[in-house]
Amino acid sequence: MEKITKKMFVTLLDDKENRFAVIINHWFYYIEKGRIYRFQQHNNTKMFTMLGSFYEGEIDSETMNDALKKSIINQIQYDWFTDVWKETIVERISHSPYDLEAFFL
């Protein structure tokens, strides 16, 4: 996990070369080739449980990344992702005083 600024997030979106998951307003989002996908609610809840285990030191970052990858593959397989407009997500993060937490995959 890495902390990224809002400006870095926008740069990564525009770059379209990175694949990563990011937490914004209590939701996991998957970014690939400049496209933004919001996690389906059930998978979002599961990943927040995993994130809690990560923060508690019960799992390491490799296990967390593996869980994220499995969740992403599962959601892609069943087309459970919701597309999100870039403008919508940039507007959403612009109001947050905090940096974002990102997992690069």
N, C-alpha and C positions, 0 to 999 in steps of 0.2 A: 504494500500500500504506500502511496505517496500523496503528500499534500500538494495540490496545485492551485494556483491563483485563478481567478475568473478570467484574467487576460490570457493565461496559459491555456485554459480550456478552449477559449475561442480560437486561439492559434492552432491547437490540436485539431479542432473541428475543420478549420480551413485547410490544414495540411493534407488531410484525407489519407495519410499513410499509417496512422496508428489505430490499433484495436485496444479498447479499454472499457472497463466498467467504472461508473462514477455514481456517487450518492448525491442526490439533489432533493432537498425537502422530503426526506424519509422515503425516497424511492431509488431503486437501482435502475440505471440506464446503461445500455450497451451501445458503444459508439464504434462503428466500422465504416471506413471509407467515407467519412463525413456524414453518414446517416445515423440518426438517433432512434433508438428503440427503447421503450419503457418496458420493464419487466412486468409480467402478468402478476396479479396480486398474490396468488398462492406462492409463486416462486420468490417474490419479493419478501414475503414473510419468512420463508425458509432461509433466505440469504441473510436476513437480519438476525436470525437465530445463530447462524454460523458466524456472523460478524461479532456477536456478543461473545461467542466462544473464543474468537480470535483476540478480542480485547482482554479477555480474562486470562489469556495465556494457555488455554486448553488446546488450541490448535496453532500451528505455525502458518506463515504466509504462503508456503507451498500448498498446504492443505486447503487454505482459503481460496487460492487461485484455482486449484483443481475443482473445487466445488462450484466456483463461478463458471468455469469452462463447461462443466457438465450441465449446469442450469441453462446456459446460453445455447448449447447444442440441443437440449431438450426442447427449448422454446422455439428455436428455428425449425426443428423437425416437425413440430405440430403447428407452426405458424401462429404462435401465441403472443408474439410481440405486437406492441402498438407503436406505429410510426409517430414521431414527434417532430413538429416543425422546428427548425433551427431558431427562428426568431422567437418562438414561444419559450424555448429552454434558455436562451440568452437573456430574455426578459426576466425569467424566473430567478436566475442566478444573480442578476444585477442588484436585486434587493437584499441579498444575503450579505451580512457583514463578515462571514467566515470563508476560509479557503475550502476547497472541495477535496474529498478523499477519492483517489483514483487507484484502480488496480489495472496495471498494464499487462495484457495477455499476449 
